[in-house]
Amino acid sequence: MLPYIKLAYELKELMENDSRFILLSEKEKAMENNEEVMALSYNKDLKETYLSDALKHFGSGSPEVKRARLELFRASEKLDSHPVVKEYLKAYKDVEVLLNEINNILFGDIRNKNENRCR
């Protein structure tokens, strides 16, 4: 096996066993199995559909669209403020920070070279 492939598998295993990834998985399962969260998520989905339909039929500045945006905002806010969702989002943020660090280590030089070429 090529050394870099072996290293990639080692990184994958380290990530799978990292407490942040394990916690995220647990919080995700708790969120997916919570009936209140499912109902709030369904309500948010309905509000997204309502907004999409309103945008198709009315102008973006219409009272219908403004009302639909407000309803979607409230539904999203209610979902995001649920304690189980808040715990999941915190765990997600911790994993996201780690993934960004890994991404910068692995691809930072490549990204910097491409950014300099575009200038």
Number of C-alpha atoms within 10 A of each C-alpha: 5 6 8 9 10 11 11 11 12 12 13 12 11 12 16 13 11 12 12 18 19 15 17 20 16 14 21 18 12 16 20 15 11 12 11 14 20 14 12 18 18 14 18 21 15 15 21 19 14 19 22 14 14 20 18 11 12 12 12 14 9 13 12 18 21 16 14 21 20 14 19 21 15 14 21 18 13 16 22 18 12 15 12 18 20 15 19 22 16 13 20 19 14 15 20 14 11 15 13 11 13 13 11 14 10 11 11 13 11 10 12 11 10 11 10 8 8 6 5
